[in-house]
Amino acid sequence: MALAFGGWLLPWQDWVPPLRLWVDDHAMTGWLAFIGVYIVVVMLPLPAAAMSIFGGLAFGWWGFPLSMVGSILGAVFPYLIGRRLLRAPLLRRFDGPKVAAADRAIAQNAVLFIILLRLTPILPFTVQNWLLGVTSVRFWPYVWASTVGLAPGTLAMVWIGEMGGLASAEVQGLRFWGIGAGLAIFGALIIWMGRVATQELRRAGVVEDSPGGPSSID
C-alpha cells in the first residue's frame, strides 16, 4: 500500500490523459492487451498490484473488472500446471502422513482457506498460485474463492489509479477529496481484514510465528 501511494506522487498528468484518449479510441485492443500483460505478470514474480494501479489509471473504474479477469486467469494457469505436472511427483517425493493430513485439511476447508490466504500478505500471490496447484483443492472452488479473496485488494489498487487519473485531469473539490476519503477508509478496512485473516490462519495452525520474525507457513 505504501508503494502504491508513493507511485501516486508521480507526474501522471504528463501521460495519463493521452493514455486515456488512446484507450477510448482502441477500447477492445487496450482491454485485451492489458489482460494479457496482467496474466504474464501474475504468473511471474512481478508486482501485480502495480498492474491494478495502472488499470485504474488507464481505464478508470473499468480497471477493476479487467484487473480481476487478468488476476484470475493468471492464477488459473499455474494452478493447472501444478495440478497436471507437479502434484504427483511432489507427493511421491514428500510422501508422509503429515503431508497427506495437511492436504486433506486444506481440501476439506478449501474455500475458507483460499479466501483467508488471498487476504493475507504471508506469501506472494504468485507463490500461492503454484502451491495451491499441488493441493487437492478443486478447480471451481479455487476460482471463486480466489475471486472473493482478491477483490478487496484489487479494488483498492484500482482506486488509487483512479485517484491518479482524476488528479491528472485536474479534478479537485469535493469529488476528488470524497473519493480520497473513501479510499482511506477502504484501505483501513483491508488492513483490518488482512490481520483478521492472518489470525484465523494462525488459529488453524497454518501460520506460525517465527522466533523474532514474521509469520510463515509450515
Contacts in CASP RR format, 6 or more apart in sequence:
PFRMAT RR
TARGET T0000
AUTHOR 0000-0000-0000
METHOD contacts of the structure
MODEL  1
MALAFGGWLLPWQDWVPPLRLWVDDHAMTGWLAFIGVYIVVVMLPLPAAA
MSIFGGLAFGWWGFPLSMVGSILGAVFPYLIGRRLLRAPLLRRFDGPKVA
AADRAIAQNAVLFIILLRLTPILPFTVQNWLLGVTSVRFWPYVWASTVGL
APGTLAMVWIGEMGGLASAEVQGLRFWGIGAGLAIFGALIIWMGRVATQE
LRRAGVVEDSPGGPSSID
1 156 0 8 1.000
1 187 0 8 1.000
1 190 0 8 1.000
1 191 0 8 1.000
3 47 0 8 1.000
3 49 0 8 1.000
4 49 0 8 1.000
4 50 0 8 1.000
4 53 0 8 1.000
4 156 0 8 1.000
4 157 0 8 1.000
4 160 0 8 1.000
5 160 0 8 1.000
7 53 0 8 1.000
8 53 0 8 1.000
8 160 0 8 1.000
8 161 0 8 1.000
8 163 0 8 1.000
8 164 0 8 1.000
8 167 0 8 1.000
12 57 0 8 1.000
12 164 0 8 1.000
12 165 0 8 1.000
12 167 0 8 1.000
12 168 0 8 1.000
13 167 0 8 1.000
13 168 0 8 1.000
13 169 0 8 1.000
13 170 0 8 1.000
16 57 0 8 1.000
16 58 0 8 1.000
16 164 0 8 1.000
16 165 0 8 1.000
16 168 0 8 1.000
16 169 0 8 1.000
17 168 0 8 1.000
17 169 0 8 1.000
19 57 0 8 1.000
19 58 0 8 1.000
20 58 0 8 1.000
20 60 0 8 1.000
20 165 0 8 1.000
23 30 0 8 1.000
23 58 0 8 1.000
23 59 0 8 1.000
30 58 0 8 1.000
31 59 0 8 1.000
31 66 0 8 1.000
34 51 0 8 1.000
34 54 0 8 1.000
34 55 0 8 1.000
34 58 0 8 1.000
34 59 0 8 1.000
34 63 0 8 1.000
34 66 0 8 1.000
35 66 0 8 1.000
35 69 0 8 1.000
35 70 0 8 1.000
35 73 0 8 1.000
36 70 0 8 1.000
37 51 0 8 1.000
38 48 0 8 1.000
38 51 0 8 1.000
38 66 0 8 1.000
38 67 0 8 1.000
38 69 0 8 1.000
38 70 0 8 1.000
38 71 0 8 1.000
38 73 0 8 1.000
38 74 0 8 1.000
39 70 0 8 1.000
39 73 0 8 1.000
39 74 0 8 1.000
39 77 0 8 1.000
40 46 0 8 1.000
41 47 0 8 1.000
41 48 0 8 1.000
41 50 0 8 1.000
41 51 0 8 1.000
42 48 0 8 1.000
42 70 0 8 1.000
42 71 0 8 1.000
42 73 0 8 1.000
42 74 0 8 1.000
42 75 0 8 1.000
42 125 0 8 1.000
42 126 0 8 1.000
42 129 0 8 1.000
43 74 0 8 1.000
43 77 0 8 1.000
43 78 0 8 1.000
43 126 0 8 1.000
43 129 0 8 1.000
44 126 0 8 1.000
45 124 0 8 1.000
45 126 0 8 1.000
45 127 0 8 1.000
46 126 0 8 1.000
48 71 0 8 1.000
48 125 0 8 1.000
48 126 0 8 1.000
49 153 0 8 1.000
49 157 0 8 1.000
51 67 0 8 1.000
52 63 0 8 1.000
52 67 0 8 1.000
52 71 0 8 1.000
52 153 0 8 1.000
52 154 0 8 1.000
52 157 0 8 1.000
52 158 0 8 1.000
53 157 0 8 1.000
53 158 0 8 1.000
53 160 0 8 1.000
53 161 0 8 1.000
54 161 0 8 1.000
55 63 0 8 1.000
55 66 0 8 1.000
55 67 0 8 1.000
55 158 0 8 1.000
55 161 0 8 1.000
56 63 0 8 1.000
56 64 0 8 1.000
56 67 0 8 1.000
56 157 0 8 1.000
56 158 0 8 1.000
56 159 0 8 1.000
56 160 0 8 1.000
56 161 0 8 1.000
56 162 0 8 1.000
56 165 0 8 1.000
57 161 0 8 1.000
57 162 0 8 1.000
57 164 0 8 1.000
57 165 0 8 1.000
57 168 0 8 1.000
59 66 0 8 1.000
60 158 0 8 1.000
60 161 0 8 1.000
60 162 0 8 1.000
60 165 0 8 1.000
61 158 0 8 1.000
61 162 0 8 1.000
63 158 0 8 1.000
64 154 0 8 1.000
64 155 0 8 1.000
64 158 0 8 1.000
67 154 0 8 1.000
67 157 0 8 1.000
67 158 0 8 1.000
68 147 0 8 1.000
68 150 0 8 1.000
68 151 0 8 1.000
68 154 0 8 1.000
71 125 0 8 1.000
71 150 0 8 1.000
71 154 0 8 1.000
72 143 0 8 1.000
72 146 0 8 1.000
72 147 0 8 1.000
72 150 0 8 1.000
74 129 0 8 1.000
75 125 0 8 1.000
75 128 0 8 1.000
75 129 0 8 1.000
75 146 0 8 1.000
75 150 0 8 1.000
76 142 0 8 1.000
76 143 0 8 1.000
78 126 0 8 1.000
78 129 0 8 1.000
78 130 0 8 1.000
78 133 0 8 1.000
79 129 0 8 1.000
79 130 0 8 1.000
79 132 0 8 1.000
79 133 0 8 1.000
79 139 0 8 1.000
79 142 0 8 1.000
80 133 0 8 1.000
80 139 0 8 1.000
81 130 0 8 1.000
81 133 0 8 1.000
82 130 0 8 1.000
82 133 0 8 1.000
82 134 0 8 1.000
83 133 0 8 1.000
83 134 0 8 1.000
83 139 0 8 1.000
86 130 0 8 1.000
86 133 0 8 1.000
86 134 0 8 1.000
87 133 0 8 1.000
87 134 0 8 1.000
87 135 0 8 1.000
90 134 0 8 1.000
91 99 0 8 1.000
91 103 0 8 1.000
91 134 0 8 1.000
102 218 0 8 1.000
103 135 0 8 1.000
103 136 0 8 1.000
104 136 0 8 1.000
106 113 0 8 1.000
106 135 0 8 1.000
106 136 0 8 1.000
106 137 0 8 1.000
107 135 0 8 1.000
107 136 0 8 1.000
107 137 0 8 1.000
107 138 0 8 1.000
109 204 0 8 1.000
110 137 0 8 1.000
110 138 0 8 1.000
110 141 0 8 1.000
110 142 0 8 1.000
110 145 0 8 1.000
111 141 0 8 1.000
111 144 0 8 1.000
111 145 0 8 1.000
112 145 0 8 1.000
113 137 0 8 1.000
113 145 0 8 1.000
113 201 0 8 1.000
113 204 0 8 1.000
113 206 0 8 1.000
114 132 0 8 1.000
114 137 0 8 1.000
114 141 0 8 1.000
114 142 0 8 1.000
114 145 0 8 1.000
114 146 0 8 1.000
114 149 0 8 1.000
115 145 0 8 1.000
115 148 0 8 1.000
115 149 0 8 1.000
115 197 0 8 1.000
116 197 0 8 1.000
116 200 0 8 1.000
116 201 0 8 1.000
117 123 0 8 1.000
117 128 0 8 1.000
117 132 0 8 1.000
117 197 0 8 1.000
117 201 0 8 1.000
118 125 0 8 1.000
118 128 0 8 1.000
118 145 0 8 1.000
118 146 0 8 1.000
118 148 0 8 1.000
118 149 0 8 1.000
118 150 0 8 1.000
119 149 0 8 1.000
119 152 0 8 1.000
119 193 0 8 1.000
119 194 0 8 1.000
119 197 0 8 1.000
120 194 0 8 1.000
120 197 0 8 1.000
120 198 0 8 1.000
120 201 0 8 1.000
120 207 0 8 1.000
121 194 0 8 1.000
122 198 0 8 1.000
122 201 0 8 1.000
122 207 0 8 1.000
122 214 0 8 1.000
122 215 0 8 1.000
122 216 0 8 1.000
122 217 0 8 1.000
123 131 0 8 1.000
123 217 0 8 1.000
132 142 0 8 1.000
133 142 0 8 1.000
152 186 0 8 1.000
152 189 0 8 1.000
152 190 0 8 1.000
152 193 0 8 1.000
153 190 0 8 1.000
155 186 0 8 1.000
156 183 0 8 1.000
156 186 0 8 1.000
156 187 0 8 1.000
156 190 0 8 1.000
159 179 0 8 1.000
159 183 0 8 1.000
159 186 0 8 1.000
160 183 0 8 1.000
162 179 0 8 1.000
163 176 0 8 1.000
163 179 0 8 1.000
163 180 0 8 1.000
163 183 0 8 1.000
166 175 0 8 1.000
166 176 0 8 1.000
166 179 0 8 1.000
167 176 0 8 1.000
198 207 0 8 1.000
198 215 0 8 1.000
201 207 0 8 1.000
201 215 0 8 1.000
202 208 0 8 1.000
202 209 0 8 1.000
202 215 0 8 1.000
205 218 0 8 1.000
206 217 0 8 1.000
206 218 0 8 1.000
207 215 0 8 1.000
207 216 0 8 1.000
207 217 0 8 1.000
208 215 0 8 1.000
208 216 0 8 1.000
208 218 0 8 1.000
209 215 0 8 1.000
210 216 0 8 1.000
END
